[in-house]
């Protein structure tokens, strides 16, 4: 090979070598990014599993407790009304059902 041909080969090899190095760096960086995304996804999955295992948020729990208290008071009132109606029926001799 002549000197001119070696220069041509060298000129063509330099961009190929730099291109291969750039591709390697890009793939390596992408691999690190994928590993980071994978780790974040695992953390989110764990957080979601923890959230599902809880009964609910504290605000929801407080509201549910208030609803239970209200239902208890309603049941007590209904029982008193039933007792009053029963007493009225006994005194008047009515056939209450």
C-alpha positions as a Markdown table, in Angstrom:
| # | Residue | x | y | z |
|---|---|---|---|---|
| 1 | Unk | 0.0 | 0.0 | 0.0 |
| 2 | Unk | 1.1 | 3.4 | -0.7 |
| 3 | Unk | 1.3 | 6.3 | 1.7 |
| 4 | Unk | -1.8 | 7.9 | 0.2 |
| 5 | Unk | -3.8 | 4.8 | 0.7 |
| 6 | Unk | -2.7 | 4.6 | 4.4 |
| 7 | Unk | -3.8 | 8.1 | 4.9 |
| 8 | Unk | -7.2 | 7.4 | 3.4 |
| 9 | Unk | -7.6 | 4.3 | 5.6 |
| 10 | Unk | -6.6 | 6.3 | 8.6 |
| 11 | Unk | -9.0 | 9.1 | 7.7 |
| 12 | Unk | -11.9 | 6.6 | 7.5 |
| 13 | Unk | -10.9 | 4.7 | 10.7 |
| 14 | Unk | -10.8 | 7.7 | 13.0 |
| 15 | Unk | -14.6 | 8.6 | 12.7 |
| 16 | Unk | -15.5 | 4.9 | 13.0 |
| 17 | Unk | -13.4 | 4.5 | 16.2 |
| 18 | Unk | -14.8 | 7.7 | 17.7 |
| 19 | Unk | -18.3 | 6.7 | 16.7 |
| 20 | Unk | -17.9 | 3.3 | 18.3 |
| 21 | Unk | -16.7 | 5.0 | 21.5 |
| 22 | Unk | -19.7 | 7.4 | 21.4 |
| 23 | Unk | -22.1 | 4.5 | 21.0 |
| 24 | Unk | -20.4 | 2.6 | 23.9 |
| 25 | Unk | -20.7 | 5.7 | 26.1 |
| 26 | Unk | -24.3 | 6.2 | 25.1 |
| 27 | Unk | -25.3 | 2.6 | 25.8 |
| 28 | Unk | -23.4 | 2.6 | 29.1 |
| 29 | Unk | -25.2 | 5.8 | 30.2 |
| 30 | Unk | -28.6 | 4.4 | 29.1 |
| 31 | Unk | -27.9 | 1.2 | 31.1 |
| 32 | Unk | -27.3 | 3.3 | 34.3 |
| 33 | Unk | -30.5 | 5.2 | 33.6 |
| 34 | Unk | -32.5 | 2.1 | 33.2 |
| 35 | Unk | -31.1 | 0.7 | 36.4 |
| 36 | Unk | -32.2 | 3.9 | 38.2 |
| 37 | Unk | -35.7 | 3.8 | 36.7 |
| 38 | Unk | -36.0 | 0.1 | 37.7 |
| 39 | Unk | -35.0 | 1.0 | 41.3 |
| 40 | Unk | -37.6 | 3.8 | 41.4 |
| 41 | Unk | -40.2 | 1.5 | 40.0 |
| 42 | Unk | -39.5 | -1.0 | 42.7 |
| 43 | Unk | -39.8 | 1.7 | 45.4 |
| 44 | Unk | -43.2 | 2.8 | 43.9 |
| 45 | Unk | -44.4 | -0.7 | 43.9 |
| 46 | Unk | -43.5 | -1.2 | 47.5 |
| 47 | Unk | -45.1 | 2.1 | 48.4 |
| 48 | Unk | -48.3 | 1.1 | 46.6 |
| 49 | Unk | -48.4 | -2.3 | 48.4 |
| 50 | Unk | -47.9 | -0.5 | 51.7 |
| 51 | Unk | -50.7 | 1.9 | 50.9 |
| 52 | Unk | -53.1 | -0.9 | 49.9 |
| 53 | Unk | -52.4 | -2.7 | 53.2 |
| 54 | Unk | -53.5 | 0.3 | 55.2 |
| 55 | Unk | -57.2 | 0.8 | 56.1 |
| 56 | Unk | -57.2 | 4.2 | 54.6 |
| 57 | Unk | -56.1 | 7.8 | 55.2 |
| 58 | Unk | -56.4 | 9.3 | 58.6 |
| 59 | Unk | -59.1 | 11.7 | 57.4 |
| 60 | Unk | -61.2 | 8.9 | 56.1 |
| 61 | Unk | -60.8 | 7.0 | 59.3 |
| 62 | Unk | -62.0 | 10.0 | 61.3 |
| 63 | Unk | -65.0 | 10.4 | 59.1 |
| 64 | Unk | -65.8 | 6.7 | 59.4 |
| 65 | Unk | -65.6 | 7.0 | 63.2 |
| 66 | Unk | -68.0 | 9.9 | 63.1 |
| 67 | Unk | -70.5 | 8.0 | 60.9 |
| 68 | Unk | -70.4 | 5.0 | 63.3 |
| 69 | Unk | -71.1 | 7.4 | 66.3 |
| 70 | Unk | -74.1 | 8.9 | 64.4 |
| 71 | Unk | -75.4 | 5.4 | 63.5 |
| 72 | Unk | -75.2 | 4.4 | 67.2 |
| 73 | Unk | -77.2 | 7.4 | 68.3 |
| 74 | Unk | -79.8 | 6.7 | 65.6 |
| 75 | Unk | -80.1 | 3.1 | 66.7 |
| 76 | Unk | -80.6 | 4.3 | 70.3 |
| 77 | Unk | -83.3 | 6.7 | 69.3 |
| 78 | Unk | -85.1 | 4.1 | 67.2 |
| 79 | Unk | -85.0 | 1.7 | 70.1 |
| 80 | Unk | -86.6 | 4.4 | 72.4 |
| 81 | Unk | -89.3 | 5.1 | 69.8 |
| 82 | Unk | -90.1 | 1.4 | 69.5 |
| 83 | Unk | -90.4 | 1.1 | 73.3 |
| 84 | Unk | -92.6 | 4.2 | 73.4 |
| 85 | Unk | -94.9 | 2.8 | 70.6 |
| 86 | Unk | -95.1 | -0.5 | 72.4 |
| 87 | Unk | -96.0 | 1.2 | 75.7 |
| 88 | Unk | -98.7 | 3.2 | 73.9 |
| 89 | Unk | -100.1 | 0.1 | 72.3 |
| 90 | Unk | -100.3 | -1.7 | 75.6 |
| 91 | Unk | -102.0 | 1.1 | 77.4 |
| 92 | Unk | -104.6 | 1.7 | 74.6 |
| 93 | Unk | -105.1 | -2.0 | 73.8 |
| 94 | Unk | -104.4 | -1.4 | 70.1 |
| 95 | Unk | -103.0 | -4.1 | 67.9 |
| 96 | Unk | -99.7 | -2.7 | 66.9 |
| 97 | Unk | -97.3 | -4.6 | 64.7 |
